[in-house]
Amino acid sequence: MKITEQLRILALHSKLVQSILGEEELVIDNSSFEALTQCDVKGFIELFLKKKPVRNAAPLVFGGAFHKAMETFYKGGSEEASLEAALNEAEAGNLNGLEDPKRHIGSLQELVRFYFMDEKLRKDKLVPITLGSEPFVEKSFAFYLGDIEITSGTVVKKVRVIWSGRIDLVVERPDGIYPVDHKTTSVMGAQFADDKQRSSQMLGYSWATTKFLASVGDLRSFRGMLINAVCMRSKGFERQLYTLPYTTWQLEQWQLETLVILQTTLSRLLHTLGNNFLCPCRTSCVTKYGKCSHFNTCQLGSDAMERLVLDKAFYEDDTWSPLKED
């Protein structure tokens, strides 16, 4: 796929490229990593240009509002205070204005109230551990992952990689420590946990949790990941806690794989950019979750694509970071 000279120049002067070639450091989170590895075009738009589509925002706003309720609740807030925090977050993101038939203020209220009712009835309640003097809830992290060599033309740079993110919750069970990730979904079947078991997101959160424990000399054993999933079905709601067991060798393998993937993918992207060219991964255009958010963009020619990506009516700057405090 050909790209215009203007987009190429914007990419080469981006914060990402300047960090790699200038500062020789790369701070990356799982969302960025997945965008980069799923498709070069997706990675180019979302990482190099730092753009995100204006449309298709309802699931993100809805999920963010639900997470705000969980954060408030597990930090000790009341059910009403947690619901209010979720509604404020949804209103700030203009959830109702996004006109999603499933995700709106009304369904958000119902979902949060269902969650609190279900939590009261469960024997395996989620209780955050205390690390230092605070409950381990919504903790950002930035841990050194390793070094890679990035090639750009005749230049070879040794780059320090920092893996960043934010962990929703960490709890202790009889057999050890588990980080928890809250998920809202409309599909939750037999393959739901299998999809998450192999995901970079869950392995990365698990790896980071072991770093957190080591940083304070906590000797409690890490055992795996918990997915706190709440499903919005047409006839009501369902909640499941899925356990994803992980061992130390699996986390070490993920760490090495991630470094190798970053090294090869970034070097290849920088090389193709030199020729004003990107290689789309066409198997990622439509998946079981639907069309890629850039599907229509990739249908356009180079000039039209440039106009669309730089048009604020269709794309906006992505300033989100897991290291930013709310």
C-alpha positions in Angstrom: 0.0 0.0 0.0 1.5 3.3 -1.1 1.4 6.3 1.3 1.9 9.9 0.6 5.2 11.8 1.2 3.4 14.0 3.8 2.3 11.0 5.9 5.8 9.5 5.7 7.4 12.7 6.9 4.9 13.0 9.7 5.7 9.4 10.8 9.5 10.0 10.6 9.1 13.1 12.8 6.7 11.3 15.2 7.4 11.0 18.9 7.8 7.2 18.4 10.6 7.5 15.8 12.3 10.3 17.7 12.2 8.2 20.9 13.8 5.2 19.1 16.4 6.9 17.0 17.1 9.9 19.3 16.5 8.9 22.9 17.1 5.2 22.2 14.2 4.2 24.4 10.8 2.8 23.6 7.9 2.9 26.1 5.1 0.7 24.8 1.9 -0.8 26.2 -0.1 -3.8 25.1 -2.7 -1.9 23.0 0.1 -0.3 21.0 1.9 -3.6 20.7 -1.2 -5.4 19.4 -1.8 -2.6 16.8 1.8 -2.9 15.7 1.8 -6.6 15.3 -1.7 -7.1 13.8 -1.1 -5.0 10.7 1.6 -2.6 9.5 -1.1 -0.1 8.4 -2.9 -0.2 11.8 0.5 0.2 13.6 1.4 3.1 11.3 -1.8 5.0 11.9 -2.1 4.3 15.7 1.6 4.3 16.8 3.5 6.4 14.3 0.7 9.0 13.5 -1.0 8.6 16.9 -4.5 8.8 15.4 -7.7 7.0 16.3 -11.1 6.9 14.5 -13.7 9.3 15.8 -16.4 6.6 15.3 -16.6 3.2 17.0 -15.9 4.9 20.3 -18.9 3.6 22.3 -17.3 0.3 23.4 -14.3 2.2 24.7 -16.3 4.8 26.5 -18.7 2.2 28.0 -15.8 0.0 29.1 -14.0 3.0 30.6 -17.1 4.0 32.6 -17.5 0.4 33.9 -13.8 0.4 34.9 -14.3 3.7 36.8 -17.1 2.0 38.8 -14.8 -0.9 39.6 -11.9 1.4 40.6 -14.1 3.4 42.9 -15.7 0.3 44.5 -12.5 -1.6 45.1 -10.8 1.4 46.6 -13.5 1.4 49.3 -16.2 3.5 47.7 -19.9 2.8 48.2 -22.1 1.3 45.5 -23.8 4.6 44.9 -20.5 6.5 44.8 -19.1 3.9 42.3 -22.2 4.1 40.1 -22.0 7.9 40.2 -18.3 7.8 39.1 -19.3 5.5 36.2 -22.1 7.8 35.1 -19.8 10.9 35.3 -17.2 9.1 33.1 -19.9 8.1 30.6 -21.3 11.6 30.4 -17.8 13.1 29.9 -17.3 10.7 27.0 -20.8 11.6 25.6 -21.9 7.9 25.7 -25.5 8.6 24.8 -24.4 10.9 21.9 -22.5 8.0 20.3 -25.9 6.3 19.6 -25.0 2.7 20.3 -28.2 0.6 20.8 -26.5 -1.7 23.4 -24.2 0.7 25.2 -25.8 3.8 26.7 -26.4 5.4 30.2 -29.4 3.1 30.9 -27.6 -0.2 30.1 -24.5 1.0 32.1 -26.6 1.6 35.2 -28.2 -1.8 34.9 -24.8 -3.5 34.4 -23.2 -1.8 37.4 -26.1 -2.6 39.6 -26.1 -6.2 38.5 -22.4 -6.5 39.2 -22.9 -5.2 42.8 -25.8 -7.7 43.4 -23.7 -10.6 42.0 -20.7 -9.6 44.1 -22.8 -9.7 47.3 -23.9 -13.3 46.6 -20.5 -14.7 45.7 -18.3 -16.6 48.1 -15.2 -15.8 46.1 -15.4 -12.1 46.5 -12.6 -10.0 45.0 -10.6 -8.3 47.8 -7.5 -6.3 46.7 -4.2 -6.9 48.4 -2.4 -4.0 50.1 1.0 -3.1 48.6 2.7 -0.5 50.7 -0.1 1.4 52.4 -2.7 1.3 49.6 -5.0 -1.3 48.1 -3.7 -2.6 44.8 -6.3 -1.1 42.5 -5.7 0.6 39.1 -1.9 0.7 39.4 0.1 2.0 36.5 3.5 0.4 35.7 6.5 0.9 33.5 9.1 -1.9 33.8 12.3 -2.5 31.9 11.6 -5.4 29.4 15.0 -5.6 27.7 17.1 -4.2 24.9 16.6 -4.6 21.1 18.5 -3.4 18.0 16.5 -1.3 15.5 17.8 -0.9 12.0 16.9 2.2 9.9 18.8 2.4 6.7 22.5 2.2 7.6 21.8 3.2 11.2 21.6 0.6 13.9 20.3 1.7 17.3 20.3 -0.2 20.6 17.0 0.6 22.1 15.9 0.2 25.7 12.3 -1.2 25.9 10.0 -0.2 28.7 6.7 -2.2 29.0 3.9 -0.1 30.4 0.3 -0.5 31.4 -2.3 -0.4 34.1 -3.4 -3.3 36.2 -7.1 -3.2 37.4 -6.7 -5.2 40.6 -4.6 -7.7 42.4 -6.0 -10.2 44.9 -4.8 -13.1 47.0 -6.3 -16.5 46.9 -5.4 -19.5 49.1 -2.8 -20.7 46.6 -1.2 -17.3 45.9 -1.4 -13.9 44.1 -3.6 -13.1 41.0 -3.9 -9.9 39.0 -7.5 -9.3 37.9 -8.6 -7.7 34.6 -12.2 -6.5 34.3 -13.9 -7.2 31.0 -17.3 -6.2 29.6 -18.4 -8.2 26.6 -21.4 -9.2 24.5 -19.9 -12.6 23.7 -18.8 -15.0 26.4 -18.7 -18.7 25.4 -16.4 -21.7 25.8 -13.6 -20.0 23.8 -13.6 -16.8 25.8 -10.9 -17.9 28.3 -8.9 -19.7 25.6 -8.7 -16.4 23.7 -7.4 -14.6 26.7 -5.0 -17.4 27.9 -2.6 -16.9 25.0 -3.0 -13.1 24.8 0.0 -10.8 25.2 -2.2 -8.6 27.4 -2.7 -11.2 30.1 0.8 -12.4 30.0 2.1 -8.8 30.1 -0.1 -8.0 33.2 1.1 -11.2 34.8 4.8 -10.4 34.1 4.3 -6.9 35.5 2.7 -8.2 38.7 5.8 -10.3 39.4 7.9 -7.2 39.0 5.6 -5.3 41.4 6.0 -8.0 44.0 9.8 -8.2 43.6 10.2 -4.4 43.8 8.8 -4.5 47.4 10.3 -7.8 48.4 6.9 -9.5 48.6 7.5 -13.3 48.7 3.9 -14.4 48.1 3.7 -16.7 45.1 2.3 -15.5 41.8 -0.1 -18.1 40.3 -1.9 -16.7 37.3 -4.5 -14.2 36.0 -8.2 -13.8 36.8 -10.6 -12.4 34.2 -13.6 -10.7 35.8 -16.0 -10.9 32.9 -19.4 -9.4 32.7 -21.5 -10.3 29.7 -24.4 -8.2 28.3 -26.8 -10.6 26.7 -30.2 -9.8 25.1 -32.0 -11.4 28.0 -29.9 -10.0 30.9 -26.4 -10.2 32.3 -24.0 -12.9 33.3 -20.7 -12.8 35.2 -17.9 -15.3 35.2 -14.5 -15.4 36.9 -12.0 -17.2 34.7 -8.6 -18.5 36.0 -5.6 -18.4 33.7 -2.7 -20.2 35.3 0.8 -19.1 34.3 4.2 -20.4 35.2 7.5 -18.5 35.4 8.8 -20.0 32.2 5.8 -18.9 30.3 6.3 -15.3 31.4 10.0 -15.5 30.5 9.1 -16.9 27.1 6.6 -14.1 26.5 9.2 -11.5 27.5 11.7 -12.8 24.9 9.1 -13.2 22.2 7.9 -9.7 22.7 11.4 -8.2 22.3 12.1 -10.2 19.1 8.7 -9.2 17.6 9.3 -5.5 18.4 12.8 -5.7 16.9 11.8 -7.3 13.6 8.5 -5.4 13.2 9.9 -1.9 13.9 12.9 -2.5 11.7 10.7 -3.7 8.8 8.3 -0.8 9.2 11.1 1.8 9.2 12.5 0.1 6.1 9.3 0.1 4.1 8.5 3.7 5.2 11.7 4.7 3.3 9.9 3.6 0.1 6.6 5.3 1.0 5.1 1.8 1.4 3.2 -0.3 4.0 2.3 -4.0 4.0 -1.2 -4.5 5.2 -2.1 -7.8 6.9 -5.3 -8.6 5.0 -6.4 -11.4 7.3 -6.8 -8.8 10.0 -9.2 -6.7 7.9 -12.3 -8.7 9.2 -12.1 -10.9 12.2 -14.7 -12.6 14.5 -15.1 -9.2 16.2 -16.0 -7.5 12.9 -14.2 -5.1 10.6 -11.0 -3.4 11.5 -11.6 0.2 12.6 -9.5 1.3 9.6 -11.2 -0.9 7.0 -12.7 2.0 5.0 -9.5 4.0 5.2 -7.5 1.2 3.6 -10.0 1.1 0.7 -8.8 4.5 -0.4 -6.0 5.6 -2.7 -2.9 7.3 -1.2 -4.1 10.9 -1.5 -7.6 10.2 -0.3 -6.2 8.2 2.6 -4.1 11.1 3.7 -7.0 13.5 3.6 -9.1 11.2 5.7 -6.5 10.4 8.3 -5.7 14.1 8.8 -9.4 15.2 8.8 -10.5 15.8 12.4 -14.1 14.8 11.5 -12.8 11.2 10.9 -9.6 10.9 13.0 -8.5 12.5 16.2 -5.2 12.6 18.1 -4.8 9.7 20.5 -3.3 11.1 23.7 -4.2 8.2 26.0 -1.5 6.6 28.1 -1.7 4.0 30.8 0.8 6.1 32.8 -1.5 9.1 32.8 -3.3 9.7 36.1 -7.1 10.4 35.7 
